[in-house]
């Protein structure tokens, strides 16, 4: 075998497609698949509600009381405060209009200490996502330097709490099987599931139904 052919075979063996699968059932509703041996971190696309048995997931909630209000610190600088539960690990904001390159700071507060999350990084769009690993964060302040721009207005916000769904007594028994990925198929589109180590599954709701349909996997 030539050197070039060996390199091609080596690259082909490690392509991302090797860790992706297509569920047999593409209809809407909660589905369950057994995690393949070679894909223990199998995930649905990020915008799909999902969790893996025995592992933590981010539960996103839109809590109106989380927003503490806006403060005009001085001309050209607005600060927005958010109260978050102590098991929170992520905050997502949506502004009415794009910030068009405005500098944005973000600070998390835990136990009276301040932890910078973002230091004057420019934001072109209207959406901001912040993550942290510190425990017991109870407040986040986001500051926008909007000099020579319209005053930014926060339109939406949601907080992601880290928890283990299987430890909640309200979770139906059919959602507690080991070595499983549960995901809520939205219907109307074809989903692929791919191994994604390091990505934490996300939820915006608990399963409303008592059962999840078991589906099999095939290669794309």
LINSUL-V972221 format. One record per helix or strand. SS is the DSSP state (@ for helix, = for strand). FROM is the first residue (numbers start at 1). TO is the last residue. If there is no record, write none. Layout:
ss=SS from=FROM to=TO
ss=SS from=FROM to=TO
//
This chain:
ss=@ from=3 to=13
ss=@ from=16 to=19
ss== from=20 to=23
ss== from=29 to=34
ss== from=42 to=43
ss== from=50 to=52
ss== from=57 to=61
ss=@ from=64 to=66
ss== from=67 to=74
ss== from=77 to=83
ss== from=88 to=95
ss== from=102 to=110
ss== from=113 to=123
ss== from=127 to=131
ss== from=137 to=145
ss== from=154 to=163
ss=@ from=165 to=167
ss=@ from=173 to=175
ss== from=180 to=185
ss== from=192 to=195
ss== from=202 to=203
ss== from=213 to=214
ss== from=217 to=218
//
